[in-house]
Amino acid sequence: MLVTVKLRSKRKNEINKFLSKFYNTEMDIPDALIWQNTYKNPIEISDIIGAFIDNSDNFDLKMWICIDRDIYISISDLNGDKIIRYLFERFPY
């Protein structure tokens, strides 16, 4: 099962700054306003969701995840922790 994470921003270089900080390396996507990545293991997205929540005041980004086909969930400070808990309950491997 593949899960998807999408980042969107209205500012150029915002996604690049966030991902460079998250991956602890300089990314080369300075003009991207949309970034998408798929993961084989749904638990892997919990790290990027946590980083997104922790840095929501520092970056002008929107995050969407897709864990069920064609259903996207917007991640916010209000639901991020609950989504992470849900991932570990639903996919306990």
N, CA and C atoms as a LAMMPS dump frame, in Angstrom:
ITEM: TIMESTEP
0
ITEM: NUMBER OF ATOMS
279
ITEM: BOX BOUNDS ff ff ff
-5.0000000000000000e+02 5.0000000000000000e+02
-5.0000000000000000e+02 5.0000000000000000e+02
-5.0000000000000000e+02 5.0000000000000000e+02
ITEM: ATOMS id mol type element x y z
1 1 1 N 0.84 -1.176 0
2 1 2 C 0 0 0
3 1 3 C 0.89 1.246 0
4 2 1 N 0.642 2.154 -0.907
5 2 2 C 1.391 3.394 -0.987
6 2 3 C 0.591 4.525 -0.348
7 3 1 N 1.28 5.372 0.398
8 3 2 C 0.666 6.57 0.959
9 3 3 C 1.39 7.776 0.37
10 4 1 N 0.678 8.882 0.29
11 4 2 C 1.209 10.076 -0.358
12 4 3 C 1.203 11.254 0.602
13 5 1 N 2.26 12.042 0.524
14 5 2 C 2.341 13.31 1.245
15 5 3 C 2.51 14.401 0.206
16 6 1 N 1.68 15.448 0.315
17 6 2 C 1.784 16.599 -0.578
18 6 3 C 2.009 17.852 0.252
19 7 1 N 2.942 18.67 -0.189
20 7 2 C 3.165 19.984 0.404
21 7 3 C 2.846 21.032 -0.643
22 8 1 N 2.206 22.105 -0.196
23 8 2 C 1.893 23.219 -1.089
24 8 3 C 2.265 24.518 -0.392
25 9 1 N 2.714 25.465 -1.184
26 9 2 C 3.047 26.778 -0.651
27 9 3 C 2.767 27.831 -1.706
28 10 1 N 2.499 29.039 -1.257
29 10 2 C 2.322 30.163 -2.176
30 10 3 C 3.643 30.897 -2.382
31 11 1 N 4.621 30.579 -1.552
32 11 2 C 5.926 31.244 -1.619
33 11 3 C 6.974 30.338 -2.246
34 12 1 N 7.718 30.889 -3.171
35 12 2 C 8.836 30.138 -3.742
36 12 3 C 9.878 29.922 -2.659
37 13 1 N 10.549 28.804 -2.712
38 13 2 C 11.63 28.406 -1.816
39 13 3 C 11.153 27.948 -0.438
40 14 1 N 9.88 28.066 -0.126
41 14 2 C 9.377 27.666 1.188
42 14 3 C 9.443 26.146 1.364
43 15 1 N 9.032 25.402 0.35
44 15 2 C 9.103 23.941 0.405
45 15 3 C 10.561 23.504 0.465
46 16 1 N 11.406 24.15 -0.297
47 16 2 C 12.838 23.836 -0.296
48 16 3 C 13.437 24.022 1.095
49 17 1 N 13.107 25.126 1.76
50 17 2 C 13.639 25.381 3.11
51 17 3 C 13.155 24.334 4.108
52 18 1 N 11.86 24.012 4.041
53 18 2 C 11.311 23.021 4.973
54 18 3 C 11.944 21.645 4.766
55 19 1 N 11.993 21.19 3.529
56 19 2 C 12.548 19.861 3.254
57 19 3 C 14.048 19.805 3.521
58 20 1 N 14.757 20.89 3.276
59 20 2 C 16.188 20.924 3.583
60 20 3 C 16.413 20.771 5.077
61 21 1 N 15.573 21.415 5.863
62 21 2 C 15.67 21.277 7.317
63 21 3 C 15.269 19.864 7.751
64 22 1 N 14.195 19.344 7.175
65 22 2 C 13.707 18.019 7.557
66 22 3 C 14.714 16.924 7.222
67 23 1 N 15.248 16.942 6.019
68 23 2 C 16.19 15.908 5.586
69 23 3 C 17.639 16.215 5.978
70 24 1 N 17.854 17.399 6.586
71 24 2 C 19.174 17.807 7.047
72 24 3 C 20.202 17.806 5.917
73 25 1 N 19.777 18.236 4.761
74 25 2 C 20.635 18.373 3.595
75 25 3 C 20.036 19.437 2.686
76 26 1 N 20.84 20.045 1.874
77 26 2 C 20.34 21.08 0.971
78 26 3 C 19.586 20.44 -0.196
79 27 1 N 18.317 20.77 -0.294
80 27 2 C 17.495 20.276 -1.39
81 27 3 C 17.625 21.238 -2.572
82 28 1 N 17.324 20.774 -3.748
83 28 2 C 17.46 21.601 -4.94
84 28 3 C 16.114 21.75 -5.64
85 29 1 N 15.155 22.334 -4.919
86 29 2 C 13.823 22.572 -5.495
87 29 3 C 13.355 23.992 -5.12
88 30 1 N 14.156 25.023 -5.41
89 30 2 C 13.866 26.369 -4.908
90 30 3 C 12.576 27.006 -5.425
91 31 1 N 12.14 26.684 -6.621
92 31 2 C 10.952 27.332 -7.176
93 31 3 C 9.683 26.504 -7.058
94 32 1 N 9.785 25.338 -6.447
95 32 2 C 8.625 24.449 -6.359
96 32 3 C 7.562 25.019 -5.424
97 33 1 N 6.333 25.014 -5.895
98 33 2 C 5.198 25.409 -5.063
99 33 3 C 4.403 24.19 -4.613
100 34 1 N 4.69 23.042 -5.226
101 34 2 C 4.055 21.773 -4.871
102 34 3 C 5.135 20.7 -4.817
103 35 1 N 5.077 19.873 -3.802
104 35 2 C 5.989 18.735 -3.672
105 35 3 C 5.151 17.538 -3.268
106 36 1 N 5.453 16.388 -3.823
107 36 2 C 4.716 15.164 -3.515
108 36 3 C 5.689 14.01 -3.427
109 37 1 N 5.453 13.136 -2.453
110 37 2 C 6.274 11.942 -2.312
111 37 3 C 5.384 10.791 -1.862
112 38 1 N 5.688 9.602 -2.341
113 38 2 C 4.944 8.415 -1.913
114 38 3 C 5.852 7.54 -1.061
115 39 1 N 5.23 6.828 -0.152
116 39 2 C 5.938 5.969 0.784
117 39 3 C 5.276 4.595 0.773
118 40 1 N 6.088 3.556 0.862
119 40 2 C 5.545 2.193 0.908
120 40 3 C 5 1.86 2.29
121 41 1 N 5.672 2.337 3.321
122 41 2 C 5.269 2.071 4.693
123 41 3 C 4.554 3.308 5.246
124 42 1 N 3.272 3.213 5.576
125 42 2 C 2.524 4.376 6.066
126 42 3 C 3.116 5.011 7.322
127 43 1 N 3.798 4.23 8.145
128 43 2 C 4.374 4.759 9.384
129 43 3 C 5.473 5.781 9.072
130 44 1 N 6.114 5.665 7.93
131 44 2 C 7.193 6.591 7.559
132 44 3 C 6.728 8.046 7.495
133 45 1 N 5.468 8.287 7.199
134 45 2 C 5.012 9.671 7.074
135 45 3 C 4.818 10.34 8.428
136 46 1 N 4.83 9.582 9.508
137 46 2 C 4.653 10.191 10.829
138 46 3 C 5.772 11.183 11.142
139 47 1 N 6.987 10.928 10.682
140 47 2 C 8.104 11.846 10.931
141 47 3 C 7.9 13.189 10.247
142 48 1 N 7.505 13.171 8.994
143 48 2 C 7.323 14.432 8.278
144 48 3 C 6.083 15.181 8.781
145 49 1 N 5.073 14.445 9.213
146 49 2 C 3.896 15.098 9.802
147 49 3 C 4.308 15.794 11.1
148 50 1 N 5.078 15.101 11.934
149 50 2 C 5.55 15.695 13.188
150 50 3 C 6.393 16.936 12.953
151 51 1 N 7.293 16.878 11.981
152 51 2 C 8.134 18.034 11.656
153 51 3 C 7.277 19.192 11.131
154 52 1 N 6.283 18.861 10.352
155 52 2 C 5.375 19.886 9.825
156 52 3 C 4.636 20.588 10.961
157 53 1 N 4.126 19.82 11.905
158 53 2 C 3.396 20.391 13.041
159 53 3 C 4.328 21.25 13.893
160 54 1 N 5.512 20.726 14.191
161 54 2 C 6.466 21.447 15.033
162 54 3 C 6.94 22.751 14.406
163 55 1 N 6.939 22.829 13.087
164 55 2 C 7.443 24.009 12.385
165 55 3 C 6.355 24.809 11.683
166 56 1 N 5.121 24.608 12.056
167 56 2 C 4.026 25.282 11.347
168 56 3 C 4.088 26.806 11.469
169 57 1 N 4.688 27.309 12.531
170 57 2 C 4.818 28.76 12.69
171 57 3 C 5.96 29.333 11.854
172 58 1 N 6.901 28.486 11.457
173 58 2 C 8.091 28.953 10.747
174 58 3 C 7.972 28.896 9.227
175 59 1 N 7.014 28.131 8.718
176 59 2 C 6.886 27.949 7.275
177 59 3 C 5.447 28.172 6.843
178 60 1 N 5.272 28.759 5.675
179 60 2 C 3.95 28.983 5.102
180 60 3 C 3.636 27.823 4.159
181 61 1 N 3.208 26.706 4.754
182 61 2 C 2.964 25.481 4
183 61 3 C 1.607 24.891 4.358
184 62 1 N 1.084 24.121 3.443
185 62 2 C -0.091 23.275 3.673
186 62 3 C 0.334 21.848 3.385
187 63 1 N -0.124 20.912 4.203
188 63 2 C 0.193 19.5 4.002
189 63 3 C -1.088 18.703 3.856
190 64 1 N -1.051 17.784 2.907
191 64 2 C -2.142 16.848 2.67
192 64 3 C -1.549 15.456 2.628
193 65 1 N -2.258 14.485 3.204
194 65 2 C -1.82 13.095 3.107
195 65 3 C -2.943 12.262 2.508
196 66 1 N -2.556 11.195 1.843
197 66 2 C -3.517 10.261 1.272
198 66 3 C -3.119 8.858 1.721
199 67 1 N -3.931 8.267 2.602
200 67 2 C -3.657 6.896 3.045
201 67 3 C -4.69 5.912 2.491
202 68 1 N -5.778 6.435 1.976
203 68 2 C -6.788 5.633 1.288
204 68 3 C -6.994 6.252 -0.087
205 69 1 N -7.174 5.425 -1.062
206 69 2 C -7.243 5.88 -2.454
207 69 3 C -8.207 7.05 -2.635
208 70 1 N -7.681 8.141 -3.207
209 70 2 C -8.446 9.334 -3.583
210 70 3 C -9.073 10.09 -2.406
211 71 1 N -8.608 9.837 -1.193
212 71 2 C -9.094 10.574 -0.028
213 71 3 C -7.901 11.291 0.601
214 72 1 N -7.926 12.621 0.548
215 72 2 C -6.846 13.43 1.083
216 72 3 C -7.278 14.085 2.385
217 73 1 N -6.364 14.105 3.346
218 73 2 C -6.617 14.683 4.653
219 73 3 C -5.663 15.858 4.834
220 74 1 N -6.214 17.009 5.17
221 74 2 C -5.4 18.183 5.446
222 74 3 C -4.817 18.052 6.861
223 75 1 N -3.522 18.29 6.989
224 75 2 C -2.854 18.189 8.285
225 75 3 C -2.746 19.585 8.878
226 76 1 N -3.096 19.687 10.174
227 76 2 C -3.012 20.967 10.883
228 76 3 C -2.51 20.71 12.303
229 77 1 N -2.3 21.787 13.028
230 77 2 C -1.9 21.664 14.432
231 77 3 C -2.978 20.936 15.241
232 78 1 N -4.213 21.069 14.825
233 78 2 C -5.321 20.486 15.578
234 78 3 C -5.466 18.978 15.39
235 79 1 N -5.127 18.47 14.203
236 79 2 C -5.347 17.045 13.963
237 79 3 C -4.065 16.236 13.763
238 80 1 N -2.918 16.878 13.696
239 80 2 C -1.666 16.189 13.383
240 80 3 C -1.323 15.055 14.341
241 81 1 N -1.404 15.329 15.64
242 81 2 C -1.089 14.286 16.621
243 81 3 C -2.07 13.111 16.535
244 82 1 N -3.332 13.423 16.318
245 82 2 C -4.334 12.362 16.195
246 82 3 C -4.1 11.513 14.949
247 83 1 N -3.672 12.144 13.869
248 83 2 C -3.373 11.406 12.635
249 83 3 C -2.189 10.473 12.861
250 84 1 N -1.162 10.948 13.544
251 84 2 C 0.009 10.105 13.828
252 84 3 C -0.398 8.911 14.684
253 85 1 N -1.185 9.141 15.709
254 85 2 C -1.667 8.029 16.553
255 85 3 C -2.49 7.042 15.734
256 86 1 N -3.349 7.571 14.862
257 86 2 C -4.167 6.716 14.011
258 86 3 C -3.298 5.84 13.11
259 87 1 N -2.242 6.412 12.551
260 87 2 C -1.342 5.636 11.689
261 87 3 C -0.748 4.449 12.437
262 88 1 N -0.313 4.669 13.667
263 88 2 C 0.291 3.587 14.438
264 88 3 C -0.744 2.549 14.881
265 89 1 N -1.988 2.96 15.054
266 89 2 C -3.048 1.998 15.386
267 89 3 C -3.47 1.185 14.165
268 90 1 N -3.584 1.858 13.044
269 90 2 C -4.05 1.185 11.827
270 90 3 C -2.974 0.312 11.184
271 91 1 N -1.711 0.737 11.273
272 91 2 C -0.603 0.021 10.648
273 91 3 C 0.436 -0.313 11.717
274 92 1 N 0.177 -1.268 12.565
275 92 2 C 1.067 -1.539 13.71
276 92 3 C 2.323 -2.355 13.369
277 93 1 N 2.775 -2.354 12.137
278 93 2 C 3.953 -3.132 11.781
279 93 3 C 5.178 -2.28 11.67
